[in-house]
Amino acid sequence: MTTFTKVILYTGSDGFARFKEEKIELNEGNEKSQLSPWFNAEGLQLRYSPVGFKSDFHCTGKPQWLIVLQGVMEIGLRDGSTRRFSAGEHFYSADALPEGITFDSNIHGHCSRLIGDVPLITAFIRD
């Protein structure tokens, strides 16, 4: 059976953002077109970020898929690690602030920036 690797950005029990991976089985369809089960979606938003784009550290307001359509996006974590996503790659952004917790700029969230000289175009799909 074929699987799809879902890359997930999430908040650990210590409040720090991390990446993990989860397999989604493509167990529907047929041998020519293997499909996952349907997922619910609330909406789609497109974003254009010009060359030089860089965000401050922040948390995801509501879990959502992020798919890079053009350019290269780098996600930075508080531990100094980074991960880059190019056109056609994705991650599921779910590093929401833990309930009842106030944002601490020394612990919570992730930052993002554009790498290179091609504007970044991304699609957000909220579920």
Wavefront OBJ file of the C-alpha trace (Angstrom):
o trace
v 0.000 0.000 0.000
v 1.243 3.480 -0.849
v 1.485 6.166 1.830
v 1.802 9.953 1.899
v 4.149 11.529 4.436
v 2.446 14.340 6.349
v 5.060 16.712 7.796
v 3.645 18.287 10.970
v 4.820 21.422 12.797
v 3.415 21.170 16.332
v 3.861 22.430 19.893
v 5.452 19.930 22.279
v 4.382 19.515 25.903
v 7.228 21.892 26.873
v 5.763 24.657 24.679
v 8.471 24.507 21.993
v 7.653 23.978 18.303
v 8.918 20.785 16.659
v 8.533 18.789 13.450
v 7.310 15.199 13.214
v 6.090 12.985 10.398
v 2.997 10.842 10.104
v 2.009 8.415 7.342
v -1.373 8.685 5.630
v -2.474 5.536 3.833
v -3.588 5.958 0.244
v -6.043 3.101 0.525
v -8.820 4.374 -1.749
v -9.027 4.559 -5.533
v -7.392 1.883 -7.670
v -3.972 0.761 -8.940
v -3.836 3.699 -11.385
v -4.831 6.364 -8.861
v -4.298 5.715 -5.178
v -6.178 8.156 -2.966
v -6.375 9.098 0.684
v -9.721 9.354 2.424
v -11.359 12.782 2.019
v -10.388 15.463 4.541
v -12.651 18.305 5.618
v -11.501 21.830 4.793
v -12.775 25.191 6.015
v -11.181 27.347 3.361
v -8.251 28.169 1.113
v -6.074 31.295 1.285
v -3.235 32.207 -1.080
v -0.273 34.343 0.002
v 2.326 36.261 -2.002
v 5.510 37.189 -0.110
v 8.031 39.435 -1.867
v 11.772 38.826 -1.940
v 13.154 39.679 1.506
v 10.119 38.303 3.407
v 10.858 37.331 7.008
v 8.411 36.908 9.881
v 8.814 37.296 13.626
v 8.281 34.253 15.831
v 4.586 33.400 16.018
v 2.197 30.504 16.618
v -0.369 29.161 14.204
v -3.805 30.549 15.013
v -5.695 27.556 13.672
v -4.218 24.301 12.257
v -3.759 24.407 8.493
v -1.894 22.833 5.620
v 0.740 25.048 4.007
v 1.734 24.149 0.448
v 4.558 26.011 -1.285
v 3.551 26.855 -4.849
v 6.594 28.970 -5.791
v 9.904 29.767 -4.142
v 11.601 28.367 -1.055
v 10.336 28.870 2.498
v 12.472 28.250 5.560
v 10.873 27.556 8.942
v 13.002 28.311 12.002
v 12.458 26.813 15.447
v 13.518 28.150 18.852
v 16.275 25.535 19.130
v 17.976 27.122 16.102
v 17.073 24.326 13.687
v 15.515 25.097 10.315
v 13.710 23.193 7.627
v 13.214 24.308 4.033
v 10.215 23.685 1.814
v 10.351 24.184 -1.963
v 7.610 24.398 -4.571
v 5.441 21.288 -4.379
v 6.331 20.561 -0.731
v 4.088 20.984 2.291
v 3.729 20.908 6.028
v 0.763 20.825 8.383
v 1.096 23.820 10.678
v -0.406 23.026 14.076
v 1.919 24.740 16.536
v -0.926 26.573 18.233
v -0.374 28.251 21.582
v -1.359 25.837 24.372
v -4.760 26.668 25.857
v -4.583 29.118 28.759
v -0.971 30.087 27.983
v 0.218 33.591 27.102
v 2.673 33.843 24.201
v 6.276 33.859 25.468
v 8.647 35.159 22.791
v 11.477 33.059 24.280
v 9.644 29.720 24.022
v 6.668 29.612 21.676
v 6.270 29.558 17.940
v 8.275 29.452 14.758
v 9.504 32.016 12.255
v 9.553 31.851 8.478
v 11.511 33.503 5.718
v 11.919 33.406 1.986
v 15.162 31.915 0.679
v 16.532 33.181 -2.649
v 15.431 35.768 -5.162
v 12.083 34.321 -6.273
v 8.915 35.612 -4.546
v 7.196 33.065 -2.306
v 3.659 31.943 -3.117
v 1.937 29.668 -0.652
v -1.506 28.148 -0.196
v -3.069 27.720 3.247
v -5.859 25.177 3.637
v -7.606 25.280 7.022
v -9.330 22.216 8.299
l 1 2 3 4 5 6 7 8 9 10 11 12 13 14 15 16 17 18 19 20 21 22 23 24 25 26 27 28 29 30 31 32 33 34 35 36 37 38 39 40 41 42 43 44 45 46 47 48 49 50 51 52 53 54 55 56 57 58 59 60 61 62 63 64 65 66 67 68 69 70 71 72 73 74 75 76 77 78 79 80 81 82 83 84 85 86 87 88 89 90 91 92 93 94 95 96 97 98 99 100 101 102 103 104 105 106 107 108 109 110 111 112 113 114 115 116 117 118 119 120 121 122 123 124 125 126 127
